[in-house]
Amino acid sequence: MQVKLLRFLDNGTIQIVGGKEERVDVRVISATNKDIRTLVKNGEFRKDLFYRLVQAEITLPPLRERGNDKILIANFILNELNRKYDQNKTLHPSAMALIQQHNWPGNIRQLRSALEVAFVYPGNQITAEAFNIINLDEISGDVIIPSAGVDLENEVIPRYYQKALDLTNGNATAAAKLLRIEPATFRARLRKLGIKST
């Protein structure tokens, strides 16, 4: 693939499958999250392709190093969501503090995902409590099962359902989204378990 890309950059022509060769006028903007110089040094990336591609570099620091930019980026994403869903939600100071404090190992994709989940909560202000941030470093692989056994259907699962409802002020639709369950299915399970929702 690198050879084909280099050939294209050198002569500016492409060949459509089953068609003839055509000349195109394009500007190439490339991005990577790899250390490209190390790849060149290790022979994993062609040096001649590197020199053809890299004419000007822009280094974007990870979100954890962006300081107050985190809030600007969060507000930009929130404005997009407001336009999409015809809402006018804002970030509560507690949410802004959480966004600033978290190191966001998943960068902007993780921040966007967290905001999309928090957006479904009722109210015009998004608070810290609405964020469901998963930190893989804090997740343990150990699962402890007591000798008496575990009743998933009547003990464990209802706890998750109730917690999701607590987080969404009893809103079954929002709780279902948190649990990645279809709202109709979730409501049916709540009725079966005798758990009340709105």
Secondary structure as the mmCIF struct_conf table of DSSP 4:
data_model
#
loop_
_struct_conf.conf_type_id
_struct_conf.id
_struct_conf.beg_label_comp_id
_struct_conf.beg_label_asym_id
_struct_conf.beg_label_seq_id
_struct_conf.end_label_comp_id
_struct_conf.end_label_asym_id
_struct_conf.end_label_seq_id
HELX_RH_AL_P HELX_RH_AL_P1 GLN A 2 ASN A 11
STRN STRN1 THR A 13 GLN A 15
TURN_TY1_P TURN_TY1_P1 VAL A 17 GLY A 18
BEND BEND1 GLY A 19 GLY A 19
STRN STRN2 GLU A 21 ARG A 23
BEND BEND2 ASN A 33 LYS A 34
HELX_RH_AL_P HELX_RH_AL_P2 ILE A 36 LYS A 41
TURN_TY1_P TURN_TY1_P2 ASN A 42 GLY A 43
BEND BEND3 GLU A 44 PHE A 45
HELX_RH_AL_P HELX_RH_AL_P3 LYS A 47 LEU A 53
BEND BEND4 GLN A 55 ALA A 56
HELX_LH_PP_P HELX_LH_PP_P1 THR A 59 PRO A 62
HELX_RH_3T_P HELX_RH_3T_P1 LEU A 63 GLU A 65
TURN_TY1_P TURN_TY1_P3 GLY A 67 ASN A 68
HELX_RH_AL_P HELX_RH_AL_P4 ASP A 69 TYR A 85
TURN_TY1_P TURN_TY1_P4 ASP A 86 ASP A 86
STRN STRN3 THR A 90 LEU A 91
HELX_RH_AL_P HELX_RH_AL_P5 PRO A 93 GLN A 101
TURN_TY1_P TURN_TY1_P5 PRO A 105 GLY A 106
HELX_RH_AL_P HELX_RH_AL_P6 ASN A 107 PHE A 119
TURN_TY1_P TURN_TY1_P6 VAL A 120 VAL A 120
BEND BEND5 TYR A 121 ASN A 124
STRN STRN4 GLN A 125 ILE A 126
HELX_RH_3T_P HELX_RH_3T_P2 ALA A 128 ALA A 130
HELX_RH_3T_P HELX_RH_3T_P3 LEU A 136 GLU A 138
TURN_TY1_P TURN_TY1_P7 SER A 147 ALA A 148
HELX_RH_PI_P HELX_RH_PI_P1 LEU A 152 VAL A 156
HELX_RH_AL_P HELX_RH_AL_P7 ILE A 157 LEU A 167
TURN_TY1_P TURN_TY1_P8 THR A 168 GLY A 170
HELX_RH_AL_P HELX_RH_AL_P8 ALA A 172 LEU A 178
TURN_TY1_P TURN_TY1_P9 LEU A 179 ARG A 180
HELX_RH_AL_P HELX_RH_AL_P9 PRO A 183 LEU A 193
TURN_TY1_P TURN_TY1_P10 GLY A 194 GLY A 194
#
